[in-house]
Amino acid sequence: MNNRSNTQSRDGSSLLSTTGLWLSGRRLWFKNLPWLLLIMGLAVYQFWVGFNYESNDTTNFYLRLSRAGSYVLLLILVVLWLPVMRNSLSILRRSWIGEWLPIENANALHRWLGHICIVFTLLHGSQYLLYLGTLSEPFTKLLFAEEPDLVRSMRTTMYEFVSEDESIDVVAHWIANGRTEQGYQDLVRPILKEDCTKCHSTNSTQTYAIPEMPLTRYQHALSLSDEGILSRQFRINISGLVMAGLFLIVWVSSLAWMRNRFHHHFQQLHLLGYLLALLALLHIPSIEWIVAPVVVLLVEFYLSKRSRTYRSQPASLSAISDDLMRLDIKRPLPMTIRAGHFVDLRIPGLFAAKESGKSSTVLCREWHPFSLTGSRNNPDQLVLKIRAQGDWTNALRNKLKGRQKCLLDIDVRGPYASPITHATRRKDWLMVAGGIGITPFLSLLRELKRQPSQPFHLHLVWVLREPALMLWIRPLLEKLCEQENLRCSWHFYFTGEEKLAPSEQAKLQAIGDLHLHQGRPDWPQLITAIAASGIRPNCYVCGPEALAGQVKKACRKEGWIVHKEEF
């Protein structure tokens, strides 16, 4: 009996422990869950409100579905651009508030909202066009508003409830004869007051339409008496079609395979978002939905003025290896750099080399984000490490053909805060870098030198091809190991064919708790060994998706939160 009881107790404790680790490792997911449920709940409510629209006998399934899609679209369009407001996100990431908001993977959230947006755009547009096809008037006549809005409404959506042929003829005759105010008072107003108030009144049971729209004032009737390009319906229909086309273009250009192969086109086509915002003002009948976005947009615009664009900053580009470069930029005087910051760069006059008959691609207008290596001995310099692995970076490397160094003029925008900005609030760290992904962690390590009184325990795992890269971070590691407040463990994995000279290995291993390995890490084994030291670190990873996925899987088994560096 006692043995069985003890076994059950151990099994129960093991089960609870495993469950606790599983939940702990997914704390970021659970932090985002309430916000996800909030958006989903609002979307379902919006869909229900739109679908239950009932105006008259012309209301059918197509119109209901179209309105349901449009109501969800209004919600999505309000939040779609929030995850890419860099200045506002930077402020949130620097504050404790950001730790409670779903901004950890802001870019991924923006992409998913874009996919949802295109689905409901196609739903709304296609169902509305099908609805127009069910009305008694010709499709093209309705689409291009070839009749005045008021007459068209009386022939279609109002006809079953309120309009008679004689009344329609009177209104059409008034419009054709100059739409005078006297004619309105004598002939049209009595008809509209009698007919429209059957639906648009506070005690009507025939419609969910707005009660205060009986068209009993001359200016109201006049605003709906235009046709063709001046018509309100033409404006709504055509702006909607153009918006649907632009959404498709922006969406296709944003897909991963397009974004990676044609990054310059992706950036340029994304600027169509400004045109979409203007078209939305023409398409959305009521403006209350855009009040909140406009306020937030004004705040972002104000903040963007504080993080200015600094043009033509002197810079020096030098080679570290065949595909790795160092870029030193004169720091603009108003710019303050902190740990976890990154900047956008643009190089005027940068062109891609011609290839086998292809015309050269202009890259000079592209902005690209790069992590900063943090505060340095020379505070007037911004230092970046750049690997040549795309059109833009390869064109930059071509600037060094036949020479070790060249001078450039570079436009700089920022700085902005990345997801690891709040790392200094934690005391235990695990930082995993793949190749050039070491850059943002260098800024954190340099920040530690400025906090000699704060205790920190950190493990840095770096997977790299070129052992020679170790040489330019060795001085930093040596200084960190001299600080009594730091417990540092370094794990370096070399995946290339090159090897460090024995003398260099000896210098590195003399630094402290440093481990050199050939090949890739066994992540479960490494994470288990780090966990045996008794720490529960916050984990940060910067590198390829495959590496990040392996690290997340191993860390979650220990119940550790993993933050991925992306911007």
C-alpha positions as CSV (number, residue, x, y, z in Angstrom):
1,M,0.0,0.0,0.0
2,N,2.7,2.5,0.9
3,N,4.8,1.7,-2.1
4,R,1.9,2.2,-4.4
5,S,1.0,5.4,-2.7
6,N,4.6,6.7,-3.1
7,T,4.6,5.8,-6.7
8,Q,1.4,7.6,-7.4
9,S,2.7,10.6,-5.6
10,R,5.9,10.6,-7.6
11,D,4.0,10.2,-10.9
12,G,1.6,13.0,-9.9
13,S,4.5,15.3,-9.1
14,S,6.1,14.4,-12.4
15,L,3.0,15.1,-14.3
16,L,2.5,18.5,-12.5
17,S,6.1,19.4,-13.1
18,T,5.9,18.5,-16.8
19,T,2.6,20.5,-17.2
20,G,4.2,23.5,-15.3
21,L,7.2,23.5,-17.6
22,W,5.0,23.3,-20.7
23,L,2.9,26.2,-19.5
24,S,5.9,28.2,-18.4
25,G,7.7,27.8,-21.8
26,R,4.6,29.2,-23.5
27,R,4.0,32.2,-21.4
28,L,4.5,34.5,-24.4
29,W,1.7,32.6,-26.2
30,F,-0.6,32.9,-23.2
31,K,0.2,36.6,-22.9
32,N,-0.9,37.1,-26.4
33,L,-4.0,34.9,-26.1
34,P,-6.3,37.4,-24.4
35,W,-5.6,40.0,-27.2
36,L,-6.2,37.3,-29.8
37,L,-9.5,36.4,-28.2
38,L,-10.5,40.1,-28.0
39,I,-9.8,40.6,-31.7
40,M,-11.6,37.4,-32.6
41,G,-14.6,38.3,-30.4
42,L,-14.9,41.7,-32.0
43,A,-14.6,40.2,-35.5
44,V,-17.4,37.7,-34.8
45,Y,-19.6,40.4,-33.4
46,Q,-18.9,42.6,-36.4
47,F,-19.7,39.8,-38.7
48,W,-23.0,39.1,-36.9
49,V,-24.0,42.8,-37.0
50,G,-23.3,43.0,-40.7
51,F,-25.0,39.8,-41.6
52,N,-28.2,40.6,-39.7
53,Y,-28.7,43.7,-41.8
54,E,-32.3,43.9,-43.0
55,S,-33.5,46.8,-45.1
56,N,-36.1,45.6,-47.6
57,D,-37.1,42.9,-49.9
58,T,-33.9,43.3,-52.0
59,T,-31.8,42.3,-49.1
60,N,-30.6,38.8,-49.8
61,F,-27.8,36.4,-48.8
62,Y,-25.3,38.1,-51.1
63,L,-25.9,41.5,-49.5
64,R,-25.8,40.1,-46.0
65,L,-22.5,38.4,-46.6
66,S,-21.0,41.4,-48.3
67,R,-22.0,43.7,-45.4
68,A,-20.7,41.1,-42.9
69,G,-17.3,41.1,-44.7
70,S,-17.2,44.9,-44.8
71,Y,-17.9,45.1,-41.0
72,V,-15.0,42.7,-40.3
73,L,-12.8,44.7,-42.7
74,L,-13.4,47.9,-40.8
75,L,-12.0,46.3,-37.7
76,I,-9.0,44.7,-39.4
77,L,-8.1,48.0,-41.2
78,V,-8.1,49.8,-37.8
79,V,-5.5,47.4,-36.3
80,L,-3.6,46.2,-39.5
81,W,-1.0,49.0,-39.5
82,L,-0.5,49.2,-35.7
83,P,2.2,46.5,-35.6
84,V,4.4,48.3,-38.1
85,M,4.4,51.7,-36.4
86,R,8.1,51.7,-35.5
87,N,8.2,54.8,-33.4
88,S,5.3,53.9,-31.2
89,L,6.6,50.3,-30.9
90,S,10.0,51.6,-29.8
91,I,8.5,53.6,-26.9
92,L,6.4,50.6,-25.8
93,R,9.4,48.3,-26.0
94,R,11.4,50.6,-23.8
95,S,8.7,50.7,-21.2
96,W,7.2,48.0,-18.9
97,I,3.9,48.4,-20.7
98,G,5.3,46.7,-23.8
99,E,5.8,43.5,-21.9
100,W,2.0,43.1,-21.6
101,L,1.2,43.9,-25.2
102,P,1.4,41.5,-28.2
103,I,4.3,43.2,-29.8
104,E,6.9,40.4,-29.5
105,N,6.3,39.3,-33.1
106,A,4.8,42.5,-34.5
107,N,5.9,41.7,-38.1
108,A,4.3,38.3,-38.0
109,L,1.1,39.8,-36.6
110,H,1.0,42.4,-39.4
111,R,1.5,39.6,-42.0
112,W,-1.4,37.5,-40.6
113,L,-3.7,40.5,-40.4
114,G,-2.8,41.2,-44.1
115,H,-3.8,37.6,-45.0
116,I,-7.1,38.0,-43.1
117,C,-7.7,41.4,-44.8
118,I,-7.4,40.0,-48.3
119,V,-9.8,37.2,-47.5
120,F,-12.5,39.6,-46.3
121,T,-11.8,42.1,-49.1
122,L,-12.5,39.4,-51.7
123,L,-15.6,38.3,-49.7
124,H,-17.0,41.7,-49.5
125,G,-16.3,42.7,-53.1
126,S,-17.4,39.5,-54.7
127,Q,-20.7,39.3,-52.8
128,Y,-21.6,42.9,-53.4
129,L,-21.1,42.4,-57.2
130,L,-23.3,39.3,-57.0
131,Y,-25.9,41.3,-55.2
132,L,-26.0,44.0,-57.9
133,G,-26.6,41.2,-60.4
134,T,-29.8,40.2,-58.6
135,L,-31.4,43.7,-58.8
136,S,-33.9,44.6,-61.5
137,E,-31.8,47.3,-63.1
138,P,-28.9,46.4,-65.5
139,F,-25.6,45.5,-63.7
140,T,-23.4,48.1,-65.4
141,K,-26.0,50.8,-65.0
142,L,-25.9,50.2,-61.2
143,L,-22.2,49.7,-61.0
144,F,-21.3,53.0,-62.7
145,A,-24.3,54.9,-61.3
146,E,-25.7,55.9,-64.7
147,E,-28.8,57.1,-62.8
148,P,-28.9,59.6,-60.0
149,D,-28.5,58.0,-56.6
150,L,-32.0,59.0,-55.4
151,V,-33.8,57.7,-58.5
152,R,-31.7,54.5,-58.5
153,S,-32.6,53.9,-54.8
154,M,-36.3,54.4,-55.6
155,R,-36.1,51.9,-58.4
156,T,-34.2,49.2,-56.5
157,T,-33.8,49.2,-52.7
158,M,-36.7,51.5,-51.9
159,Y,-39.1,50.2,-54.5
160,E,-40.7,47.2,-52.8
161,F,-41.4,49.2,-49.6
162,V,-42.2,52.8,-50.4
163,S,-41.8,53.9,-54.1
164,E,-44.4,54.1,-56.8
165,D,-43.7,54.5,-60.5
166,E,-45.4,57.9,-60.5
167,S,-43.3,59.1,-57.6
168,I,-40.1,58.0,-59.3
169,D,-41.1,59.9,-62.5
170,V,-41.7,63.1,-60.5
171,V,-38.3,62.9,-58.8
172,A,-36.5,62.1,-62.1
173,H,-38.3,65.0,-63.8
174,W,-37.2,67.4,-61.1
175,I,-33.6,66.3,-61.4
176,A,-33.7,66.6,-65.2
177,N,-35.1,70.2,-65.0
178,G,-32.4,71.7,-62.9
179,R,-33.1,70.5,-59.3
180,T,-34.5,73.8,-58.1
181,E,-35.3,74.4,-54.5
182,Q,-38.8,75.5,-55.3
183,G,-39.4,72.4,-57.3
184,Y,-38.2,70.3,-54.4
185,Q,-40.5,72.1,-51.9
186,D,-43.6,71.8,-54.2
187,L,-43.1,68.4,-55.8
188,V,-40.4,66.2,-54.3
189,R,-40.5,67.0,-50.6
190,P,-44.0,65.7,-50.1
191,I,-43.1,62.4,-51.8
192,L,-39.9,61.9,-49.8
193,K,-41.4,62.9,-46.5
194,E,-44.3,60.5,-47.0
195,D,-42.3,57.6,-48.6
196,C,-39.0,57.7,-46.8
197,T,-40.3,58.2,-43.3
198,K,-42.1,54.8,-43.7
199,C,-38.7,53.4,-43.2
200,H,-36.4,56.1,-41.8
201,S,-38.2,57.0,-38.6
202,T,-37.8,56.2,-35.0
203,N,-40.9,53.9,-34.9
204,S,-40.3,52.0,-38.1
205,T,-40.1,48.2,-37.9
206,Q,-39.2,47.7,-41.5
207,T,-35.5,48.6,-41.5
208,Y,-32.3,48.8,-39.5
209,A,-31.3,51.9,-41.5
210,I,-30.5,55.2,-39.8
211,P,-33.7,56.8,-38.5
212,E,-32.6,60.4,-39.1
213,M,-32.4,60.1,-42.9
214,P,-35.9,61.0,-44.2
215,L,-34.4,63.4,-46.9
216,T,-36.9,66.1,-45.9
217,R,-34.3,68.9,-46.5
218,Y,-33.3,70.3,-49.8
219,Q,-29.6,69.9,-49.3
220,H,-30.0,66.2,-48.4
221,A,-32.0,65.5,-51.6
222,L,-29.6,67.5,-53.7
223,S,-26.6,65.5,-52.4
224,L,-28.2,62.4,-53.8
225,S,-29.3,63.8,-57.2
226,D,-25.9,63.4,-59.0
227,E,-25.2,60.6,-61.5
228,G,-22.1,59.1,-63.1
229,I,-18.7,60.2,-61.8
230,L,-20.3,62.8,-59.4
231,S,-22.5,60.3,-57.9
232,R,-22.0,59.1,-54.3
233,Q,-22.7,55.5,-55.4
234,F,-20.1,55.8,-58.3
235,R,-17.5,57.0,-55.8
236,I,-18.2,54.0,-53.4
237,N,-18.3,51.4,-56.2
238,I,-15.3,52.5,-58.1
239,S,-13.1,53.2,-55.1
240,G,-14.0,49.8,-53.8
241,L,-12.9,48.1,-57.0
242,V,-9.7,50.0,-57.1
243,M,-9.0,49.2,-53.5
244,A,-9.6,45.5,-54.1
245,G,-7.1,45.6,-56.9
246,L,-4.5,47.5,-54.9
247,F,-4.9,45.2,-51.9
248,L,-4.2,42.2,-54.2
249,I,-1.1,43.8,-55.6
250,V,0.2,44.7,-52.1
251,W,-0.6,41.3,-50.8
252,V,1.0,39.3,-53.6
253,S,4.2,41.5,-53.3
254,S,4.3,40.8,-49.6
255,L,4.3,37.0,-49.9
256,A,7.6,35.5,-48.6
257,W,8.8,34.3,-52.0
258,M,8.1,37.6,-53.6
259,R,9.5,39.6,-50.7
260,N,12.8,37.7,-50.7
261,R,13.3,37.7,-54.5
262,F,12.0,41.3,-55.3
263,H,12.6,43.2,-52.0
264,H,12.9,46.5,-53.8
265,H,9.5,46.0,-55.5
266,F,8.0,44.9,-52.2
267,Q,9.1,48.1,-50.5
268,Q,7.8,50.4,-53.3
269,L,4.5,48.6,-53.7
270,H,3.9,48.8,-50.0
271,L,3.7,52.6,-50.3
272,L,0.4,52.0,-52.1
273,G,-0.9,51.7,-48.5
274,Y,-1.1,55.5,-48.4
275,L,-3.3,55.5,-51.5
276,L,-5.4,52.8,-50.0
277,A,-6.0,55.0,-46.9
278,L,-7.2,57.9,-49.2
279,L,-9.5,55.6,-51.1
280,A,-10.9,54.3,-47.8
281,L,-12.1,57.8,-47.1
282,L,-14.0,57.7,-50.3
283,H,-15.4,54.2,-49.9
284,I,-16.4,54.1,-46.2
285,P,-19.8,55.9,-45.8
286,S,-19.2,56.8,-42.2
287,I,-16.0,58.2,-40.8
288,E,-16.3,57.2,-37.1
289,W,-14.2,54.1,-37.8
290,I,-11.2,56.2,-38.9
291,V,-11.2,58.6,-35.9
292,A,-9.1,56.4,-33.6
293,P,-6.6,55.4,-36.4
294,V,-6.2,59.0,-37.4
295,V,-5.4,60.0,-33.8
296,V,-2.9,57.2,-33.5
297,L,-1.4,58.0,-36.9
298,L,-0.9,61.7,-35.8
299,V,0.9,60.5,-32.7
300,E,3.1,58.3,-34.9
301,F,3.7,61.2,-37.3
302,Y,4.8,63.4,-34.3
303,L,7.1,60.7,-33.0
304,S,8.6,60.2,-36.5
305,K,9.6,63.8,-36.5
306,R,11.6,63.1,-33.3
307,S,13.4,60.1,-34.9
308,R,14.5,62.0,-38.0
309,T,16.1,61.0,-41.2
310,Y,19.7,62.0,-41.3
311,R,20.9,62.4,-44.9
312,S,24.4,62.0,-46.4
313,Q,26.2,60.9,-43.3
314,P,29.9,60.1,-43.9
315,A,30.6,56.4,-43.7
316,S,33.5,54.0,-44.2
317,L,33.0,50.5,-45.5
318,S,35.7,47.8,-45.0
319,A,36.0,44.1,-45.5
320,I,36.2,41.6,-42.7
321,S,36.0,38.4,-44.8
322,D,34.8,37.5,-48.3
323,D,31.1,38.1,-47.5
324,L,31.3,40.1,-44.3
325,M,31.7,43.8,-44.0
326,R,32.0,46.5,-41.4
327,L,30.3,49.8,-41.8
328,D,31.4,52.8,-39.7
329,I,29.0,55.8,-39.9
330,K,29.5,59.2,-38.3
331,R,26.8,59.4,-35.6
332,P,24.3,62.2,-36.1
333,L,24.6,64.4,-33.0
334,P,21.0,64.3,-31.9
335,M,21.0,60.4,-32.1
336,T,21.2,58.5,-28.8
337,I,22.1,54.8,-29.0
338,R,21.0,52.3,-26.4
339,A,21.2,48.5,-26.1
340,G,18.9,46.7,-28.5
341,H,18.6,49.6,-31.0
342,F,18.6,49.3,-34.7
343,V,18.6,51.8,-37.6
344,D,17.4,51.9,-41.2
345,L,20.0,52.6,-43.9
346,R,19.6,53.8,-47.4
347,I,22.5,54.4,-49.8
348,P,21.8,56.9,-52.6
349,G,23.3,55.8,-56.0
350,L,23.5,52.1,-55.1
351,F,22.8,49.9,-58.1
352,A,22.9,46.1,-58.7
353,A,25.4,44.8,-61.2
354,K,24.1,43.8,-64.6
355,E,23.7,40.1,-65.2
356,S,23.4,38.3,-68.5
357,G,21.2,40.7,-70.3
358,K,19.1,41.8,-67.3
359,S,18.8,45.5,-66.8
360,S,20.4,46.9,-63.6
361,T,18.0,47.4,-60.7
362,V,18.0,50.7,-58.8
363,L,18.4,50.0,-55.1
364,C,19.1,53.5,-54.0
365,R,15.6,54.0,-52.5
366,E,15.5,50.9,-50.4
367,W,15.6,51.1,-46.6
368,H,17.2,48.2,-44.8
369,P,17.2,47.6,-41.0
370,F,20.5,46.8,-39.2
371,S,21.3,46.1,-35.6
372,L,23.8,48.4,-33.8
373,T,26.7,46.9,-31.8
374,G,26.0,49.4,-29.0
375,S,28.0,52.2,-27.3
376,R,31.7,52.0,-28.0
377,N,34.9,53.7,-27.1
378,N,34.3,56.2,-29.9
379,P,30.7,57.5,-29.2
380,D,30.7,59.5,-32.5
381,Q,30.6,56.3,-34.5
382,L,27.8,53.9,-35.4
383,V,29.3,50.4,-36.1
384,L,27.4,47.7,-38.1
385,K,28.4,44.3,-39.3
386,I,26.8,43.3,-42.6
387,R,26.8,40.0,-44.5
388,A,26.4,40.0,-48.3
389,Q,23.4,37.7,-48.9
390,G,20.9,39.6,-51.1
391,D,20.6,42.1,-53.9
392,W,21.2,45.2,-51.7
393,T,24.1,43.8,-49.6
394,N,25.8,42.2,-52.6
395,A,25.6,45.6,-54.4
396,L,27.2,47.1,-51.3
397,R,30.0,44.5,-51.3
398,N,30.7,45.4,-55.0
399,K,31.7,48.8,-53.8
400,L,34.8,47.1,-52.3
401,K,36.0,45.4,-55.5
402,G,39.7,45.6,-55.6
403,R,40.1,47.5,-52.3
404,Q,39.8,46.9,-48.6
405,K,38.0,50.2,-47.8
406,C,35.8,52.8,-49.4
407,L,34.0,55.9,-48.4
408,L,30.2,56.4,-48.7
409,D,27.4,58.9,-48.0
410,I,24.6,57.1,-46.2
411,D,21.1,58.1,-45.1
412,V,20.2,57.0,-41.6
413,R,16.8,56.7,-40.0
414,G,16.1,55.9,-36.4
415,P,17.1,54.6,-34.0
416,Y,14.3,52.1,-33.1
417,A,14.0,49.6,-30.3
418,S,14.1,45.9,-31.1
419,P,12.4,43.1,-29.1
420,I,15.5,42.6,-27.0
421,T,15.5,46.2,-25.7
422,H,13.9,45.1,-22.4
423,A,16.5,42.4,-21.8
424,T,18.5,44.5,-19.3
425,R,15.6,44.2,-16.9
426,R,16.4,40.5,-16.4
427,K,19.4,39.1,-14.5
428,D,19.8,35.7,-16.2
429,W,20.2,35.4,-19.9
430,L,20.7,32.8,-22.6
431,M,21.7,34.4,-25.9
432,V,21.8,32.3,-29.1
433,A,23.3,33.8,-32.2
434,G,23.7,32.4,-35.7
435,G,26.5,34.0,-37.8
436,I,26.0,37.8,-38.0
437,G,23.1,37.5,-35.6
438,I,25.7,38.2,-32.9
439,T,25.3,41.9,-33.6
440,P,22.4,42.8,-31.4
441,F,23.9,40.8,-28.5
442,L,27.1,42.8,-28.7
443,S,25.1,45.9,-27.8
444,L,23.7,44.1,-24.7
445,L,27.1,42.9,-23.7
446,R,28.5,46.4,-23.9
447,E,25.6,47.6,-21.8
448,L,26.8,45.3,-19.0
449,K,30.1,47.2,-18.8
450,R,28.1,50.2,-17.9
451,Q,26.3,48.4,-14.9
452,P,29.2,47.1,-12.8
453,S,27.1,47.0,-9.6
454,Q,24.3,44.8,-11.1
455,P,24.7,41.0,-10.9
456,F,24.1,39.1,-14.2
457,H,24.5,35.5,-15.1
458,L,24.6,34.8,-18.9
459,H,25.3,32.1,-21.4
460,L,26.2,33.1,-25.0
461,V,25.9,30.4,-27.7
462,W,27.3,31.5,-31.1
463,V,27.2,29.3,-34.2
464,L,29.5,30.7,-36.9
465,R,31.4,29.6,-40.0
466,E,34.5,31.8,-39.7
467,P,36.5,31.4,-36.5
468,A,38.3,34.6,-37.4
469,L,35.2,36.5,-36.3
470,M,36.1,35.6,-32.8
471,L,39.1,37.9,-32.9
472,W,37.1,41.2,-33.0
473,I,34.9,40.3,-30.0
474,R,37.8,38.9,-27.9
475,P,38.6,42.2,-26.2
476,L,35.0,42.7,-25.2
477,L,34.8,39.2,-23.7
478,E,38.1,39.8,-21.7
479,K,36.7,43.0,-20.2
480,L,33.4,41.4,-19.3
481,C,35.1,38.5,-17.5
482,E,37.1,41.0,-15.4
483,Q,33.8,42.3,-13.9
484,E,33.0,40.6,-10.6
485,N,29.3,41.1,-10.9
486,L,29.2,38.9,-14.1
487,R,29.1,35.1,-14.4
488,C,29.7,34.4,-18.0
489,S,29.8,31.2,-20.0
490,W,30.7,31.2,-23.7
491,H,29.8,28.4,-26.1
492,F,31.2,28.8,-29.7
493,Y,30.4,26.3,-32.5
494,F,32.4,26.5,-35.7
495,T,30.6,25.0,-38.7
496,G,33.0,25.9,-41.5
497,E,36.2,24.2,-42.6
498,E,38.5,26.9,-41.2
499,K,40.0,26.4,-37.8
500,L,41.6,28.8,-35.3
501,A,45.3,28.6,-34.8
502,P,46.3,26.8,-31.6
503,S,47.7,30.1,-30.2
504,E,44.4,31.9,-30.8
505,Q,42.5,29.0,-29.2
506,A,44.7,29.3,-26.1
507,K,44.1,33.0,-25.8
508,L,40.3,32.5,-26.0
509,Q,40.2,29.7,-23.5
510,A,42.3,31.7,-21.1
511,I,39.4,34.2,-20.9
512,G,37.3,32.1,-18.6
513,D,34.4,29.7,-18.9
514,L,34.7,29.3,-22.6
515,H,34.0,26.2,-24.7
516,L,35.0,25.8,-28.4
517,H,33.3,23.1,-30.5
518,Q,33.5,21.9,-34.1
519,G,30.1,21.3,-35.7
520,R,26.6,22.3,-34.8
521,P,25.2,22.1,-31.3
522,D,23.1,19.3,-29.9
523,W,20.5,21.7,-28.6
524,P,18.6,19.5,-26.2
525,Q,21.9,18.4,-24.6
526,L,23.3,21.9,-24.4
527,I,20.1,23.4,-23.0
528,T,19.9,20.6,-20.4
529,A,23.5,21.3,-19.4
530,I,22.8,25.0,-19.0
531,A,19.7,24.3,-17.0
532,A,21.8,22.2,-14.6
533,S,23.5,25.3,-13.5
534,G,20.3,26.2,-11.7
535,I,19.3,29.4,-13.6
536,R,16.0,30.0,-15.4
537,P,17.1,32.5,-18.0
538,N,15.2,34.6,-20.4
539,C,16.3,33.4,-23.8
540,Y,17.0,35.5,-26.9
541,V,17.8,34.2,-30.3
542,C,18.9,35.9,-33.5
543,G,19.6,33.9,-36.6
544,P,18.0,31.7,-39.3
545,E,14.5,30.3,-38.8
546,A,15.7,26.7,-38.6
547,L,18.1,27.6,-35.7
548,A,15.5,29.6,-33.9
549,G,13.0,26.7,-34.2
550,Q,15.4,24.2,-32.7
551,V,16.3,26.6,-29.8
552,K,12.7,27.3,-29.0
553,K,11.8,23.6,-28.9
554,A,14.7,22.8,-26.6
555,C,14.1,25.8,-24.3
556,R,10.4,25.2,-23.9
557,K,11.1,21.7,-22.5
558,E,12.8,23.6,-19.6
559,G,9.9,26.0,-19.3
560,W,12.0,29.0,-20.6
561,I,10.6,31.9,-22.6
562,V,12.3,32.5,-25.9
563,H,12.3,35.9,-27.6
564,K,13.3,36.0,-31.3
565,E,15.0,39.1,-32.5
566,E,13.3,40.4,-35.7
567,F,12.3,43.8,-37.1
